[in-house]
């Protein structure tokens, strides 16, 4: 992964700690279905809260298409835990303290400092690590979940071979 991904690319596996301190691998998350990996600048801030809560509020719709959201930021595990508990998010929040995964996905700014090193970007990843969509909007907090759901619904409507492996 070089940092300039395009739809159709295969992304690499990675492992980060979630909000409980448990190591999570992308491959393990993908074993359950497509993943909507959304990068956000900082937990507990107004924009990131609005975005994350919108993903939470669409949980049933994501479940219908067999997908799950996964949030990722540079926040420490404890702050991710507080964010998840405060807003009852119900999906993993990964701690990318060094910004390694953000850099690999092209979601890291080179010119900013502090919590705003991470761009607000979302990657819809199919079960074979193939990138189905990239959503980039710094200002529309609802666009990320809404567009990801559109893409996943279209994928689900394409029939069982849509993921290339015939798996649900």
ZARO-264302 format. One line per field, with one value per residue (C-alpha): residue in three letters; chain; residue number from 1; z, x, y. Coordinates in Angstrom, 2 decimals, padded with zeros to 5 digits, always signed. Layout:
// residues N
resn <- [ala,...];
chain <- [A,...];
resi <- [NUM,...];
up <- [Z,...];
east <- [X,...];
north <- [Y,...];
//
This chain:
// residues 168
resn <- [unk,unk,unk,unk,unk,unk,unk,unk,unk,unk,unk,unk,unk,unk,unk,unk,unk,unk,unk,unk,unk,unk,unk,unk,unk,unk,unk,unk,unk,unk,unk,unk,unk,unk,unk,unk,unk,unk,unk,unk,unk,unk,unk,unk,unk,unk,unk,unk,unk,unk,unk,unk,unk,unk,unk,unk,unk,unk,unk,unk,unk,unk,unk,unk,unk,unk,unk,unk,unk,unk,unk,unk,unk,unk,unk,unk,unk,unk,unk,unk,unk,unk,unk,unk,unk,unk,unk,unk,unk,unk,unk,unk,unk,unk,unk,unk,unk,unk,unk,unk,unk,unk,unk,unk,unk,unk,unk,unk,unk,unk,unk,unk,unk,unk,unk,unk,unk,unk,unk,unk,unk,unk,unk,unk,unk,unk,unk,unk,unk,unk,unk,unk,unk,unk,unk,unk,unk,unk,unk,unk,unk,unk,unk,unk,unk,unk,unk,unk,unk,unk,unk,unk,unk,unk,unk,unk,unk,unk,unk,unk,unk,unk,unk,unk,unk,unk,unk,unk];
chain <- [A,A,A,A,A,A,A,A,A,A,A,A,A,A,A,A,A,A,A,A,A,A,A,A,A,A,A,A,A,A,A,A,A,A,A,A,A,A,A,A,A,A,A,A,A,A,A,A,A,A,A,A,A,A,A,A,A,A,A,A,A,A,A,A,A,A,A,A,A,A,A,A,A,A,A,A,A,A,A,A,A,A,A,A,A,A,A,A,A,A,A,A,A,A,A,A,A,A,A,A,A,A,A,A,A,A,A,A,A,A,A,A,A,A,A,A,A,A,A,A,A,A,A,A,A,A,A,A,A,A,A,A,A,A,A,A,A,A,A,A,A,A,A,A,A,A,A,A,A,A,A,A,A,A,A,A,A,A,A,A,A,A,A,A,A,A,A,A];
resi <- [1,2,3,4,5,6,7,8,9,10,11,12,13,14,15,16,17,18,19,20,21,22,23,24,25,26,27,28,29,30,31,32,33,34,35,36,37,38,39,40,41,42,43,44,45,46,47,48,49,50,51,52,53,54,55,56,57,58,59,60,61,62,63,64,65,66,67,68,69,70,71,72,73,74,75,76,77,78,79,80,81,82,83,84,85,86,87,88,89,90,91,92,93,94,95,96,97,98,99,100,101,102,103,104,105,106,107,108,109,110,111,112,113,114,115,116,117,118,119,120,121,122,123,124,125,126,127,128,129,130,131,132,133,134,135,136,137,138,139,140,141,142,143,144,145,146,147,148,149,150,151,152,153,154,155,156,157,158,159,160,161,162,163,164,165,166,167,168];
up <- [+000.00,-001.14,-000.04,-003.29,-003.49,-006.16,-006.41,-007.44,-005.62,-003.10,+000.30,+002.67,+005.97,+009.20,+012.94,+015.49,+019.01,+019.36,+022.08,+024.54,+023.89,+021.82,+018.67,+015.54,+012.06,+008.99,+007.61,+010.66,+010.35,+006.62,+007.39,+008.71,+005.61,+003.94,+006.17,+006.02,+007.39,+008.27,+009.32,+011.53,+013.00,+016.74,+019.05,+021.14,+018.73,+017.28,+013.64,+014.46,+016.95,+014.35,+011.76,+014.15,+015.51,+011.96,+011.35,+014.66,+013.67,+010.40,+012.11,+011.04,+007.41,+007.41,+008.97,+006.19,+003.60,+005.81,+006.42,+009.48,+010.15,+011.80,+012.98,+013.05,+014.42,+016.17,+019.56,+022.36,+023.33,+026.48,+024.54,+021.93,+024.75,+026.26,+022.81,+022.16,+025.59,+025.70,+022.38,+022.54,+019.11,+018.95,+016.42,+016.73,+017.06,+016.18,+017.59,+014.87,+017.21,+014.77,+011.73,+009.92,+008.58,+007.75,+005.76,+003.91,+002.94,+001.97,+004.87,+006.59,+006.02,+005.76,+006.57,+009.70,+013.36,+016.36,+015.99,+012.52,+010.87,+009.80,+006.90,+007.12,+004.60,+004.28,+002.47,+001.59,+001.50,+000.14,+001.69,-000.70,+000.46,-002.74,-002.47,-003.59,-002.86,-001.39,+000.21,+001.07,+002.61,+005.44,+005.89,+005.26,+008.32,+006.91,+003.40,+004.53,+005.93,+003.36,+000.34,+001.82,+002.27,-001.35,-002.60,-000.40,-001.41,-005.08,-004.36,-002.58,-005.48,-007.94,-006.80,-004.98,-007.28,-006.50,-004.14,-006.57,-004.25,-004.01,-000.27,+001.34];
east <- [+000.00,+001.67,-000.67,-002.53,-005.16,-007.83,-011.10,-010.31,-006.96,-006.24,-005.34,-002.85,-003.66,-002.81,-003.23,-004.08,-005.49,-009.21,-010.91,-010.62,-006.90,-007.57,-005.44,-007.64,-006.53,-008.28,-008.36,-010.26,-012.79,-013.22,-013.90,-017.29,-018.12,-017.15,-015.62,-016.31,-013.05,-013.51,-010.63,-011.49,-009.24,-010.05,-012.46,-014.85,-014.80,-018.07,-017.55,-016.12,-018.92,-021.57,-019.92,-019.48,-023.01,-024.39,-022.57,-024.04,-027.55,-027.29,-026.10,-029.18,-028.77,-025.10,-026.00,-028.56,-025.77,-023.43,-020.98,-019.60,-018.12,-014.72,-013.48,-009.79,-007.88,-004.66,-006.40,-005.04,-006.96,-008.43,-009.83,-011.28,-012.92,-014.44,-015.69,-017.27,-018.91,-020.09,-021.93,-022.72,-021.11,-021.16,-018.35,-014.55,-012.50,-008.86,-005.94,-003.44,-001.15,+001.74,-000.46,+001.06,-002.25,-003.48,-000.30,-000.70,-004.27,-003.40,-005.46,-002.59,-001.79,+001.84,+001.33,-000.84,+000.01,-001.75,-005.00,-005.69,-002.99,-005.71,-008.02,-011.70,-011.77,-013.73,-012.74,-015.30,-013.34,-014.75,-014.02,-011.12,-009.34,-010.52,-011.36,-014.94,-015.12,-013.23,-015.21,-013.45,-015.37,-014.08,-017.38,-020.26,-020.44,-023.26,-021.88,-019.40,-021.93,-024.62,-022.35,-020.79,-024.27,-025.20,-022.11,-022.75,-026.41,-025.39,-022.84,-025.47,-027.89,-025.29,-025.79,-023.64,-020.63,-020.28,-017.36,-015.64,-015.89,-019.57,-019.64,-022.45];
north <- [+000.00,+003.14,+005.90,+006.62,+003.93,+003.68,+001.79,-001.78,-001.89,-004.63,-003.21,-004.80,-006.42,-004.61,-005.02,-002.32,-002.27,-001.60,+000.44,-002.47,-002.98,-006.12,-006.57,-006.54,-007.59,-006.29,-009.85,-011.08,-008.27,-009.01,-012.69,-011.50,-009.42,-006.15,-003.47,+000.25,+001.64,+005.29,+007.52,+010.48,+013.18,+012.99,+011.18,+013.28,+016.25,+017.52,+016.50,+013.09,+012.46,+013.35,+011.09,+008.15,+008.43,+008.39,+005.09,+003.83,+004.93,+002.98,-000.24,-002.23,-001.14,-002.12,-005.48,-006.06,-005.96,-008.03,-005.17,-003.50,-000.06,+000.27,+003.67,+004.55,+007.56,+008.49,+008.52,+006.33,+003.20,+004.82,+007.78,+005.41,+003.42,+006.58,+007.64,+004.23,+004.08,+007.70,+007.36,+003.60,+003.16,-000.65,-001.13,-001.31,+001.87,+001.31,+003.25,+004.22,+006.20,+006.50,+007.09,+004.09,+002.76,+006.28,+006.85,+003.52,+004.45,+008.02,+009.40,+011.18,+014.82,+015.79,+019.47,+019.44,+019.01,+017.49,+015.57,+016.91,+014.81,+012.38,+013.21,+012.33,+009.49,+006.27,+003.09,+000.42,-002.85,-006.10,-009.48,-010.13,-006.92,-005.20,-001.51,-000.85,+002.88,+005.83,+008.64,+011.89,+014.77,+016.91,+018.73,+016.30,+014.08,+011.96,+011.45,+008.77,+006.30,+007.14,+006.62,+003.46,+002.02,+002.85,+001.04,-001.99,-002.19,-002.11,-004.86,-006.98,-006.49,-007.74,-011.33,-013.91,-013.54,-009.82,-010.37,-012.68,-015.64,-016.42,-015.74,-013.77];
//
